[in-house]
Amino acid sequence: MKLERVLPFAKSILSKTVTQGDITIDATIGNGHDTVFLADLVGETGHVYGFDIQDEAIQATSARLSEHSLTDRVTLFKESHAKAADCLPATVSGNLASAIFNLGYLPGGDKEIVTKPASTIRAIEQLYSMMKQGGVIILVIYHGHPGGKMERDALLEYAGQLDQKKAHVLQYQFLNQKNSAPFIIAIEKMQA
């Protein structure tokens, strides 16, 4: 297939954006797959900061990082991504290359614990303000669960009103898939 599925497309964007030595964020670490991917991209001289509110996500991600010998390049916070500005060191500001969000619930976890539009938008605003020019925020939006459509709609509205001189906003979606297929919103910072 020539058209990339949603998750490979997200990784493709990250691979084109993140280089060795960069600082990047996994705003919803989940089971740690994106955290490991980002840690590989930033190399030994870069750093990944990860956020999640669930103990099981922190534990799963820590174990996955340990398996890949990547713990030294990652700092995990058991905290909402909406508190990123309070958690991140000052050196991140103006130097952030990318952030990725997988929105919805933790795969294999409690489906009652879901991301919420207000905290997600707060996190996006904080991280966007820390981005360097050319930095990218990727939102992988899963919206088939209760509350998912509300978050989807809020994020589409928010992203759609961003100033085109300051940000390029992309929506990547397969239109003919059933069952509320996930899609991507990517926000590239144009002006520092």
Helices and strands as residue ranges (DSSP letters): H 6-17, E 23-26, H 33-42, E 47-52, H 55-67, G 71-73, E 74-78, G 81-83, H 84-87, G 90-92, E 96-103, H 117-130, E 131-141, H 148-160, E 167-172, E 183-189
